[in-house]
Amino acid sequence: MMFWPQNTTPFLWGVATSSHQVEGGNNNDWTQWENAGKVTEKSGDSSLHYHKYREDLQLFSQIGVNAYRYSLEWSRIEPKPGQFDHKALDHYREMTQDVLRHHMEPLITLHHFTLPPWFAKQGGFFHPEAANLFGRYVQKVVDTLGNLCRFYVTINEPMVYAVMGYGTGQWPPGHKSLKELWQIGPRLLACHQEAYHRVKSQRPDAMVGLSHHLLAFSPYDTYSRLDRINARIMHYLFNERFIQWTRSTADFIGVNYYSQQYASHRQFLVPILHKPGATPLTDMEWEIHPERLEELLVALKSFDKPLIITENGIATSDDALRQQFILDHLTAISHAQNRGAIVRGYFYWSALDNFEWAEGYRPRFGLIEVDYTTQNRTLRDSAYLYRRIIDANQGHWPINIPPKPEQPVSVL
């Protein structure tokens, strides 16, 4: 099994964000996509996390987390090819120092869906020198952060990026090409590998991996042999393939898990979000199936690597549902640990309400409510519940989930 720094690293209890979804004021390919009217809402100021991160870190401390996953905005760091903005680099270095001052382990994501406009204009990851260009940016980040960070995610959800950008065309660059959809995977793999080696050459003890969006696929009709076959094919293509590709360049497997989806031979390789009448649904219209997370984690035992839940959360205006979601999914993780799954961290998505890509500001994922008019923050009761769970575990694993209190605990 890959070494895990047992003596210095407790179970990682964290929250997660991404730069474009919370920072505000970015100028990347998504900004251009928004300005071209491709989505109903622009990100604009978002949650102003770029300027308010110190206030936000204070709130994260109140939740009791010992880790924070956040992404760096490549377009800020390298606004023109080969020209690095040292103010942006200093900002992220100071932010990372503040994360450490709050006794949180930084887990930094190097690419979370957005690209600098100059790179996107030149074909993005289809650029013939994409791996070297991405590696150059990664090298600058690692040189700047030095020994401040030892956990890195190279690329967030490569299959989601591929499908949404090159399959359905709902995200930049807006292509609908089976050929490009098939070709983008190896190119993302090459960029991940380059980033992995750049980080490890600077800091050999770093833990580097990817965040994989894992979907639990079920046959739409359990009696249909074709649906069962389609579910297995989709599980391999969407879940297993990229993990297998990166087996030699991953110190951990990052797992982003939200829901179960369905496979039907009537729409081959196109998932069905939910069945008619299914309840409860999140505000993203995703079914809630915590037991499937347990199954996925146990299945990943075969890779013999530490697992980090790099995202798990719910979009809902009903905070009682959010609390139950957290309890049920953490219980599933605890069960998976007791069955031998090597789960070493959990990051709730999201710390703050944020800009949810094509869905805009309607979905509310945050443990912390954001009033987008005033930029005021309010801890939800789910944040206090999360604090209670963290306190009950003291960083140990396997984790133990205390029963839900009869009344919300709203005082820390």
C-alpha positions, 0 to 999 in steps of 0.5 A, spaced: 500 500 500 502 507 498 505 510 504 500 514 508 504 519 513 500 516 519 504 519 524 503 526 522 497 526 518 490 524 522 484 523 518 482 529 514 476 532 515 475 538 510 471 542 506 472 544 499 471 550 494 474 551 487 477 558 484 472 560 479 466 558 483 467 562 489 473 567 488 469 572 483 473 577 478 476 571 474 478 572 466 478 565 463 475 561 458 468 560 462 468 567 463 468 568 456 463 562 455 458 566 460 459 573 456 457 570 450 451 568 453 452 560 453 449 560 460 443 564 464 447 567 469 454 570 469 459 568 475 461 575 476 463 577 484 461 570 486 462 569 493 468 574 493 473 568 496 479 571 493 478 578 497 474 575 503 478 568 504 481 570 511 474 571 514 472 565 510 478 561 514 475 563 520 468 560 519 472 554 517 475 554 523 469 554 527 466 548 523 472 545 526 475 542 519 483 540 519 483 541 512 481 545 506 481 543 499 481 549 494 484 550 487 488 555 484 486 559 478 491 558 472 488 564 468 490 569 474 497 566 475 499 566 467 495 571 464 499 571 458 503 565 455 510 564 459 508 571 463 507 569 470 503 574 475 507 575 481 501 578 485 497 572 484 502 567 486 504 571 492 496 571 494 496 564 493 502 563 497 499 568 503 493 564 503 496 557 503 500 560 509 493 562 512 490 555 511 496 552 515 496 558 521 488 555 522 491 548 523 488 546 516 492 541 511 492 545 504 489 540 499 491 544 492 487 543 486 491 545 480 486 544 474 478 545 476 475 546 469 477 553 467 483 555 462 487 561 461 484 564 455 490 564 451 491 556 452 483 555 450 484 559 444 490 555 442 486 548 443 486 547 450 489 540 452 489 539 444 495 543 444 501 539 441 505 542 447 499 542 452 503 537 457 509 542 457 505 548 458 501 545 463 507 543 467 510 549 466 504 552 470 505 547 475 512 548 476 511 555 478 506 553 483 510 548 486 516 553 486 512 558 489 509 554 495 515 550 496 514 546 503 507 549 504 503 544 501 504 536 501 497 534 498 495 536 490 490 534 486 492 535 479 486 535 475 479 535 477 474 530 474 477 529 468 471 525 465 466 530 467 471 535 463 471 531 457 463 529 457 461 536 458 466 540 454 467 535 448 461 530 448 454 534 450 457 541 449 454 544 455 461 547 457 467 550 454 469 549 448 462 547 447 464 541 442 460 535 440 465 530 437 465 523 439 472 523 436 474 529 440 471 526 446 475 519 445 481 523 444 481 528 450 482 522 455 489 521 453 491 528 453 488 529 460 492 523 462 499 526 459 498 533 463 496 529 469 503 525 469 507 531 467 504 535 473 505 529 477 512 528 476 513 536 476 510 536 483 514 529 486 521 532 483 520 538 487 517 535 493 518 527 493 514 526 500 508 530 496 501 526 496 499 527 489 493 524 485 486 526 481 479 527 483 475 522 480 467 523 479 465 516 480 457 515 479 454 509 481 451 506 475 445 501 475 441 498 470 434 502 468 431 495 468 434 490 472 431 485 468 434 487 462 440 484 460 442 489 455 441 494 461 446 490 465 451 490 460 450 497 459 451 499 466 458 495 466 460 498 460 459 505 463 462 503 470 468 502 466 468 508 461 466 513 466 469 510 473 475 505 472 478 507 466 482 513 468 483 510 475 487 504 471 491 509 467 493 513 473 495 507 477 503 508 477 502 516 478 497 517 483 499 516 491 491 517 493 485 516 489 480 522 490 473 520 490 467 525 488 461 522 489 454 525 489 449 520 486 447 514 482 445 514 475 441 509 470 444 505 464 439 504 459 440 500 452 435 505 449 440 511 450 447 507 450 452 510 454 448 516 456 446 516 463 439 517 466 439 522 472 433 519 475 427 515 475 420 518 474 417 519 481 424 518 485 424 521 492 428 524 495 432 528 489 437 534 490 436 541 487 440 538 481 435 532 480 440 527 483 437 521 487 440 520 494 444 513 495 449 513 500 449 505 500 452 506 493 458 510 496 460 504 500 460 499 494 464 504 490 469 505 496 470 497 497 471 496 490 477 501 490 480 496 495 483 492 489 487 498 487 491 498 494 491 506 495 489 511 500 482 514 498 480 521 500 473 523 499 475 530 495 467 532 494 461 529 497 455 534 498 448 536 496 444 542 493 438 543 497 434 549 500 432 544 506 438 544 511 435 538 515 436 534 508 443 536 508 444 534 515 441 527 514 445 527 507 452 528 511 450 523 516 448 517 511 454 518 507 459 519 513 456 512 515 457 509 509 464 511 509 465 508 516 462 502 514 466 501 508 472 503 512 470 497 517 470 493 510 477 494 509 477 501 504 483 505 506 479 512 506 483 517 509 479 523 508 473 527 507 471 534 504 464 536 504 462 540 498 462 546 498 464 550 504 460 556 501 454 557 497 457 558 490 457 559 482 454 552 480 457 552 472 451 552 467 446 551 473 448 558 476 447 560 483 440 557 484 443 550 487 445 551 494 451 546 496 454 550 502 455 549 509 455 556 509 450 560 506 452 566 502 447 572 501 450 574 494 447 581 495 450 583 501 456 578 501 454 576 508 456 569 511 451 565 515 453 558 518 448 553 517 445 548 522 449 542 518 455 546 519 454 545 527 452 538 525 459 537 521 463 540 527 460 535 532 462 529 528 469 532 527 469 533 535 467 526 536 472 523 532 479 527 534 482 525 527 482 517 528 480 512 523 475 508 522 471 514 523 465 513 528 458 517 526 454 519 533 447 519 532 443 525 530 441 530 535 434 531 536 435 539 536 440 542 532 446 544 535 447 552 533 452 554 538 459 552 538 
